[in-house]
Amino acid sequence: MSPRRATLRGAERTSIDGDAADVLVCGASFAGLALARELAGLGHDVLLLDRYEIGERQTSACAVPTPWLDALGIHEARRSELPHMSFTTPHGSARYRLPWTWTSFDYRTLCHELWDQCGDARFVTAKVQGRTRTADGHVVHTDRGDVSAPIVVDAMGWRRTLATPHYQPPDAPLSRGLEVHPDVDPATQDDALDCWIDRSVIPRGYAWRVPAGGESRVGVGSYDPHDHVKAPTQEVARRLDVDAVRYQGNWFPHRLRPAAEDGVFFCGDSAGHCIPVSGEGIRTAFLFGIAAAREIAKVLDGAQTRDEALVAYAAFSKTRAAFFRRLLLLQRVMPRIPPRLLTLGFKLVSPQPVVDRAFGWYLAAADAEMALRDRPVRRASAPAIAAD
């Protein structure tokens, strides 16, 4: 890590009051890093703020369709490539060979690989507490002082910190998940991402196991945020005969929220960009972070105003709304389907042409093609930013 990326602590955590940037990204999340990476080399000042150092505070099982890692040039973080998925109920199991593969990865390494692609972007640890809109943009309030920018992005997760009102679990459209990370012999790991639907363990949700080299990521997700998930996670670990160690968990949204509001871009979980049913939110964070960056780049280029960029980005988010609605409907229906009928449904989907079509549709809603085309090109000089 170069000196500009060092994080200050303790007495060195000096004031940043009065700092400014062309683009202020609140949250060094998957979405925030993807956005900063996309703007790298444009000659503008991009500043990321996060409460924690880059690569701290893993909150997901960290698996993503492999084409996204290929598109982003992520190599060192990869742990296991998984060409299969299995779905199991108390009445049977179905195993699918996917038309693409999952790859599990190491969270810290992936974040650092993305940050290494962020060019001259700056990073500062600071807890974002709110914002005030100004004629020229926004002033973001942190525990280390106020920072101003004409363009501000909220990529801080489900709390949607820069909007009002804030989410408050469990009375919000949120799911919750928890997992453990036992060490295992890599030779015993399967090449499948496993899912279990067992209502004796979790009434409205599912359990999973994600192989990741010498680690197995075992967890439970509940669509109902009122249901506790620690005891179910321990039960799944017991059934799989692995240790319930190294806990991590989080809330995650299952309904879209506006991607642009009151002059702010919202990306990833802050905009509800987390896929219902599966709870998958990494590649959608990549996708919408890149989409926001593309519109912001046009503002930096002088090709459109900030308000025009906000409208265009919100419209892009809405192009995926039908996909999210369909899966949210499925999420609401699945817990009501009798287990035997659900088992039959999994087996009916198992013919390869059906698997290819279903999982091809699932991937296409947030595929990696966008990351490979039309990246902004560095300009010799940076034009003034048009606010409105």
Secondary structure by P-SEA (a helix, b strand, c coil): ccccccccccccccccccccccbbbccccaaaaaaaaaaccccbbbbbbbcccccccccccccccaaaaaaacccccccbbbcbbbbbcccccccccccbbbbbbbaaaaaaaaaaacccbbbbbcccccccccccbbbbbcccbbbbbcccccccccccccccccccccccccccbbbbbbbcccccccccbbbbbccccccccccbbbbcccbbbbbccccccccccaaaaaaaaaaacccccccccbbbbccccccccccccccccccccccccccccaaaaaaaaaaaaaaaaaaaaccccaaaaaaaaaaaaaaaaaaaaaaaaaaaacccccaaaaaaaaaaaccaaaaaaaaaaaaaaccccccccccccccccccccccc
